């Protein structure tokens, strides 16, 4: 019997060549152009550490392309912004006054005791937005939302030491500080930053032109010019560095500065009455004879009307209530010291704005006063924030804008404005388009009648999300649909719903979902549907709960039933999976062929050269579209 001859290497290479030709036609017609374009887009960032095609970058590029197609914003790219021709040509300076832990009614005229004469005056020169809120009520997430104009579902910075919005170059390029610097602004940040790491992820000096970061205290030691040591309180220190910024700025450039005051946020875990707030003695004397009214209901009853899983005496919200508000003395001294710090910040804001006026800058400067989240002050038997109740999510907002018409100055506006709107408002003041990945809206649309969006109705509801759960402060995840008259809350981990009629129950003491009527069942169904729609919009184009969902906790097991990463048709899914499997096969084939056949003098054959290049490419470029990475 004759022995069968094995195919020669030349024959094998010929077959492989034909196969590659056929496959290349398929790839070039349906995949490689967009793939190469996405790859080039991912490699276009200046930071060399971001030169691989990451899942999140792929989704960003996908969404950007969709937005361009939908809105014809071809002139807008990730680093090439043009001025909005509908806005005045001269860009405004921007000063953002941004204290911590300050809820919406802690302003003179709303709370019965607190004194904020400067903020009241600023509101007379601008507009006071009385129904302003945050999309996530916790310090670091809210701050990331302020910089990016994105829900946490998109900017993904849900943990204190993982500032993805600042540490990942492609994300930082979507923020207003970056975009302003690209258009000649001198941009600074003073005070609280919160996103601290080991210094390897990013450098604050590389993302701002000027920084003076300090936080966590109400008083700081300083060395005087004669060598003696003294103390300065946090509000005055913020003023000092703001004046330093104004003095040293390039005078030919517009500027933007965030003054992130740490007070009136409490410091430490002290249990003595009022101990967590340490204002100046002179400010304390303003309130020493005042009586601070209590919440207008029985605190114990309110606490026991909360869902059972919140009635946990070990929770951070309850432990801090015990530290701060558990006795009459705790409440009175705590609130007096808290109000004293508010008055100190009010005076600090006045000094900054007065300096702008002395330098002749105020009439070309937008001044924004707002805060990162609210605070319970013992309401519902709770301390802190985090939960989606009104005391936690509503914060003050006052805007002074030189472009504002006279009839708008000194008015109050109860439109549903959000912290996610701040980025677009700041860019609008600079005469720039918002980045396509921003999710808010320029608030100037509410007071400038010639704005291009003025014909579009303002939002009547919004989506709230608190995704941290097992992180800090270890309270359950929650989301909500918030309207001015109704609120729906969903506690995901507990599969528990709440429904509140905010007109008849503004303090949220009567959960209508616990004993629901047929009429409210219909309302609840409609609100759930709307809640789901807004949830998907917040994370778009990623599907919530998919393996690409950025809110999965590090190390959390993703269920096998998780949906695909983004919404596609059956045919698109088939093609996507087929292409993915083909690339895996191609990678494997290139590796095997380069080892088994393309050796010796065969390396010079054209097909082998192609295989070798393909093998090298796959060694350094890994597709991670469908794999969650922390």
DAGI-V93724 format. One record per pair of residues at least 12 apart in sequence whose C-alpha atoms are under 8 Angstrom apart, sorted by the first residue. I is the first residue (numbers start at 0). GAP is how many residues later the second one is. D is the distance in whole Angstrom. If there is no record, write none. Layout:
BEGIN
i-><I I>
gap-><GAP GAP>
d-><D D>
END
This chain:
BEGIN
i-><8 12 16 30 37 37 37 38 38 40 41 41 41 44 44 46 49 49 51 51 52 52 52 52 53 53 53 54 54 54 54 54 54 55 56 57 58 58 59 62 62 62 63 63 66 75 75 77 77 77 78 78 78 80 80 80 81 81 82 82 82 83 83 83 84 85 85 86 86 86 87 88 89 89 90 90 90 90 91 91 91 91 91 91 92 92 92 92 92 92 92 92 93 93 93 93 93 93 93 93 93 94 94 94 94 94 94 94 94 95 95 95 95 95 95 95 95 96 96 96 96 96 96 96 96 96 97 97 97 97 97 97 97 97 98 98 98 98 98 98 98 98 98 98 99 99 99 99 99 99 99 99 99 99 100 100 100 100 100 100 100 100 100 101 101 101 101 101 101 101 101 101 102 102 102 102 102 102 102 102 102 102 103 103 103 103 103 103 103 103 103 104 104 105 106 106 106 107 112 112 113 113 113 114 114 114 115 115 115 116 117 117 117 117 118 118 121 121 121 122 122 122 122 122 122 123 123 123 124 124 124 125 125 125 125 125 125 125 125 125 126 126 126 126 126 126 126 126 126 127 127 127 127 127 127 127 127 128 128 128 128 128 128 128 128 129 129 129 129 129 129 130 130 130 130 130 130 130 130 131 131 131 131 131 131 131 131 131 131 132 132 132 132 132 132 132 132 132 133 133 133 133 133 133 133 133 133 134 134 134 134 134 134 134 134 135 135 135 135 135 135 135 135 136 136 136 136 136 136 136 136 136 136 137 137 137 137 138 138 139 139 139 139 139 140 140 140 141 141 141 142 143 143 143 144 144 145 145 145 145 145 146 146 146 146 146 147 147 147 147 147 147 147 147 148 148 148 148 148 148 148 148 148 148 149 149 149 149 149 149 150 150 150 150 151 152 152 152 152 152 153 153 153 153 154 155 155 157 157 157 158 158 158 159 159 159 160 160 160 161 161 162 165 165 166 166 173 173 173 174 174 175 175 175 175 176 176 176 177 179 179 183 183 184 184 184 184 185 185 185 185 185 185 185 186 186 186 186 186 186 187 187 187 187 187 187 187 187 188 188 188 188 188 188 188 188 188 189 189 189 189 189 189 189 189 189 189 189 189 190 190 190 190 190 190 190 190 190 191 191 191 191 191 191 192 192 192 192 193 209 211 214 215 215 216 216 216 217 217 217 217 217 217 217 217 217 218 218 218 218 219 219 219 232 232 233 233 233 234 234 234 234 234 234 235 237 237 237 237 238 238 238 238 241 241 242 242 260 262 262 262 263 263 263 263 263 263 264 265 268 268 269 270 270 270 271 271 272 272 272 272 272 272 272 273 273 273 273 273 273 273 273 273 274 275 275 276 276 276 276 277 277 278 278 278 278 279 282 282 282 282 283 283 283 285 286 286 286 287 289 290 291 291 291 294 298 298 298 298 299 299 301 301 301 302 302 302 304 304 305 314 314 315 315 315 316 316 316 316 317 317 317 318 319 319 319 320 320 320 320 320 323 324 324 324 334 361 362 363 364 364 365 365 365 365 365 366 366 366 367 367 367 367 368 368 368 368 369 369 369 369 370 370 370 371 371 372 372 372 372 372 373 373 373 373 373 374 374 375 375 378 385 386 386 387 387 387 387 387 387 388 389 389 402 403 403 404 404 407 414 414 414 415 415 415 415 415 415 416 417 419 419 419 420 420 420 420 420 421 421 421 421 422 422 422 423 423 423 423 423 424 424 424 424 425 427 427 438 459 459 460 460 460 460 461 461 461 461 462 462 462 462 462 462 462 462 463 463 463 463 464 464 464 464 465 465 466 466 467 467 469 475 475 475 475 476 476 476 477 477 477 478 478 479 480 480 480 480 483 483 484 484 484 485 485 485 485 485 486 486 486 486 487 487 487 487 496 497 497 497 497 498 498 498 498 499 499 539 540 540 541 541 541 542 542 542 542 542 544 544 545 545 545 545 545 546 546 546 546 546 546 546 547 547 547 547 547 548 548 553 554 564 586 586 586 589 589 589 589 590 592 593 593 593 593>
gap-><588 594 590 548 15 20 23 13 14 20 12 15 16 124 125 122 118 119 569 570 568 569 570 571 569 570 571 493 568 569 570 571 572 569 113 567 482 483 377 374 477 478 372 373 369 359 360 95 96 357 94 100 103 98 351 352 350 351 348 349 350 347 348 349 346 365 366 341 344 364 343 342 340 341 163 338 339 340 162 272 273 274 337 338 161 162 163 271 272 273 336 337 161 162 163 271 272 273 274 332 335 161 162 163 164 270 271 272 273 160 161 162 163 271 272 273 274 161 162 163 164 252 270 271 272 273 160 161 162 163 271 272 273 274 160 161 162 163 164 165 246 271 272 273 39 160 161 162 163 164 165 271 272 273 38 162 163 164 270 271 272 273 274 162 163 269 270 271 272 273 293 294 268 270 271 272 288 289 290 291 292 293 26 27 28 270 287 290 291 292 293 290 291 290 12 13 289 12 177 179 225 228 229 224 227 228 226 227 230 229 228 229 231 232 227 279 276 277 278 275 276 277 286 287 288 285 286 287 275 284 285 272 273 274 275 278 282 283 284 285 271 272 273 281 282 283 284 285 286 268 269 270 271 282 283 284 285 267 268 269 283 284 285 286 288 266 267 282 283 284 285 263 264 265 282 283 284 285 286 262 263 264 265 282 283 284 285 286 287 240 260 261 262 263 283 284 285 286 238 239 259 260 261 284 285 286 330 16 258 283 284 285 328 329 330 15 16 237 250 257 328 329 330 235 236 237 248 249 250 251 255 256 329 234 235 247 248 233 234 18 19 20 54 55 16 17 18 230 231 277 229 13 19 21 274 275 273 274 275 276 277 28 29 30 275 276 17 24 26 27 28 272 275 290 26 270 271 272 273 274 275 289 290 291 270 287 288 289 290 388 269 288 387 388 313 385 386 396 397 398 384 385 386 396 16 394 395 309 310 393 309 312 313 34 35 36 34 35 36 33 35 32 36 41 34 35 261 263 264 248 260 247 248 250 251 30 31 79 29 247 250 69 70 68 69 70 71 23 63 64 67 68 69 70 21 22 23 68 69 70 20 21 22 23 57 68 69 70 19 21 22 23 24 68 69 70 71 21 22 23 24 48 51 52 67 68 69 70 71 21 22 23 24 47 68 69 70 71 21 22 23 68 69 70 20 21 22 67 21 35 29 47 46 51 17 45 50 15 16 17 44 45 49 59 60 61 12 13 14 15 12 13 14 46 47 27 28 29 26 27 28 109 110 113 112 21 22 23 110 109 110 112 113 17 110 109 112 84 78 79 82 13 74 75 77 78 81 12 72 51 54 53 51 52 53 51 58 50 51 56 57 58 60 61 50 56 57 58 59 60 61 62 63 59 48 58 57 60 61 64 59 63 58 61 62 65 60 57 58 60 61 52 53 56 54 49 52 53 48 46 41 40 43 44 84 79 80 81 82 80 81 78 79 207 77 78 79 204 205 74 159 160 157 158 159 65 66 67 68 63 64 65 64 62 63 64 57 60 61 62 63 59 52 53 58 42 40 39 38 36 37 33 34 35 36 63 32 33 34 29 30 31 32 27 28 29 30 25 26 27 28 24 25 26 23 47 12 19 20 21 22 17 18 19 20 21 16 17 15 16 12 80 79 91 76 78 90 91 92 101 119 117 118 45 43 44 42 43 39 43 44 45 42 43 44 45 46 68 26 22 19 20 21 18 19 20 21 22 18 19 20 21 15 17 19 14 16 17 18 19 16 17 18 19 16 14 16 99 23 24 20 21 22 23 19 20 21 72 16 17 18 19 68 71 72 75 15 16 17 18 12 13 14 15 12 13 12 84 83 85 83 15 16 17 18 14 15 16 12 13 14 12 13 51 46 47 49 50 18 19 16 17 18 13 14 15 16 17 12 13 14 15 12 36 39 40 16 13 14 15 16 12 13 14 25 12 13 26 25 26 23 24 25 20 21 22 23 24 17 18 16 17 18 19 20 15 16 17 18 79 80 81 17 77 78 79 80 16 79 76 75 61 27 28 31 21 22 24 25 24 18 14 17 18 21>
d-><7 7 6 8 8 7 7 8 6 8 8 6 8 7 7 7 8 7 6 7 7 7 7 8 7 6 7 8 8 5 4 7 8 8 7 7 7 7 8 8 8 6 6 7 7 8 8 7 7 8 7 8 8 8 7 7 6 7 5 5 6 5 5 6 8 7 7 8 6 8 7 7 8 8 7 6 4 6 7 5 5 6 5 5 5 5 6 6 4 6 8 7 7 5 6 5 5 6 8 7 8 6 5 6 8 7 6 5 6 8 6 5 6 6 5 6 8 6 5 6 8 7 7 6 5 7 7 6 5 6 6 5 5 7 8 6 4 6 6 7 8 7 5 7 7 8 6 6 6 6 6 6 6 7 8 8 6 5 7 7 5 5 6 7 8 6 8 6 5 6 7 8 8 6 4 6 7 7 8 6 5 6 7 8 8 7 8 5 4 4 8 8 7 8 8 8 8 7 7 7 6 8 8 8 8 6 7 6 6 7 6 7 8 6 6 8 7 8 7 6 7 7 8 6 8 6 4 7 6 5 5 7 6 4 7 8 7 5 5 7 6 6 7 7 6 6 5 6 7 8 6 5 7 8 7 5 6 7 5 6 6 5 6 7 7 7 7 7 6 5 8 7 8 8 8 5 6 6 7 6 6 6 6 8 8 6 5 5 8 8 5 4 5 8 7 6 5 7 7 6 5 6 7 6 5 7 8 7 7 7 7 7 7 5 6 8 8 8 8 7 6 5 5 7 5 7 6 5 7 8 6 6 7 7 6 7 6 6 7 8 8 6 6 7 6 6 8 6 7 7 6 7 8 7 7 6 6 6 8 6 6 6 6 7 8 6 7 8 6 5 7 8 6 7 7 8 4 6 7 5 7 5 6 6 6 7 5 5 7 8 7 7 6 8 8 6 5 8 7 7 7 5 8 7 7 6 6 7 6 7 8 7 8 7 5 7 6 6 6 7 8 6 7 8 5 5 6 7 8 7 8 6 8 7 6 8 7 8 7 7 8 6 7 6 5 5 7 6 7 7 6 6 5 6 6 5 7 6 5 6 6 6 4 6 7 6 5 6 7 6 5 7 7 6 5 6 8 6 5 6 8 7 7 7 8 6 5 6 8 6 5 5 6 6 6 5 6 7 6 6 5 5 6 6 6 8 8 8 8 7 7 6 7 7 7 7 6 6 5 8 7 7 7 8 6 7 6 6 4 6 5 6 7 8 8 7 7 7 6 8 7 7 6 6 6 7 8 7 8 6 8 7 6 7 7 7 8 8 6 7 7 7 6 8 5 6 8 8 8 8 7 7 8 5 7 7 7 8 7 6 4 7 6 6 7 6 8 8 5 4 8 8 6 7 8 8 7 6 6 8 7 8 6 6 5 8 8 6 8 7 7 7 6 6 8 6 8 7 7 8 7 6 7 7 6 8 7 6 5 8 7 5 7 6 5 5 8 7 8 8 8 7 6 8 8 5 5 6 8 7 6 6 8 8 5 7 6 7 5 5 8 8 7 6 8 8 8 6 6 7 7 7 6 5 7 7 6 5 7 7 6 5 6 7 6 5 6 7 5 5 7 6 7 8 7 8 7 6 6 7 6 6 4 6 6 6 6 5 5 6 8 7 8 7 7 8 7 7 7 7 7 8 8 8 7 6 8 7 6 7 8 8 8 6 7 7 8 8 7 8 7 5 8 8 4 5 6 7 8 8 7 8 8 8 8 7 7 6 5 8 7 4 6 7 8 7 8 8 6 8 7 5 4 7 6 5 7 7 7 6 5 6 7 6 7 8 5 5 6 7 8 6 4 7 5 6 8 7 8 8 8 7 8 7 8 6 6 6 6 5 6 7 8 7 7 8 8 5 7 8 6 5 5 7 6 5 5 7 6 5 7 7 7 7 7 8 7 6 7 5 7 6 5 5 7 6 8 8 6 7 5 5 8 7 7 5 5 7 6 7 5 5 6 5 8 6 7 7 6 7 7 6 5 8 7 7 6 7 8 6 8 7 8 7 6 6 7 7 5 6 7 7 7 6 8>
END
